[in-house]
Amino acid sequence: MAISSLTERSGNLCELCKSATGLSVYNVPPVKHPDNGIMICDVCLAQIMKGAETDAQYWHFLTEAMWSEVPAVQVVAWRILSRLKNESWAAANLEMLYLDEETMAWAEAMGDDDGPAAATAVHLDSLGNELQSGDTVVLTRSLDVKGSSLNAKMGTVVKNIRLVTDNTDQVEGKIEGQQIVILTKYLRKQKS
């Protein structure tokens, strides 16, 4: 769908939260679906792509957005509500949300847990830079290591990290000879 058609359809607002700022086109995966583009704001996009921690309170507007007549918006709503199904309001909305057979197949084809961020296992540091195994990172805050007397100070350099494959929010690294798990939100990739 052309960007002018999306702008017209959306009224130049995010088709999820109705924000008028930071808009761009998001192609709901998998891309093989026709008319998979929606107009979306930067905040919603960051949450969808898991570049930002999912804020359950932020997504309350899905109570209205899920009733959109646009299948791509319905798919995104279903995927986010599924991600938040442990929240009572999200579970209730998920039960009410009806998707036709084709739209449900699309939503499940790359459900939130198998979505683009998880499929490619992208680990991002606190600034949104992609992390790779072997990278050197710097702690952006002091951390107490659970089960140890070790306190990793802000600014500590951790060399040769290893990505935790089943959790994009964690990496492993050695600090003072001790192998620990570190949350990526407390890291900054060191430029080479």
Buried (B, 14 or more C-beta within 10 A) or exposed (E): BEEEEBBEBBEEBBBBBEBEEEBEBBEBBEEEBEEBBBBBBBBBBBBBBBEBEBEBEBBBBBBEBBBBEBBBBBBBBBBBBBBBBEBEBBEEBBEEBEBEEEBBEBBBBBBBEEBBBBEEEBBBBBEEBEBEEEBBBBBBEEBEBEEEEBEBEEEBEBEEBBBBEEBBBBBBBEBEEEEBBBEBBBBBBBEE
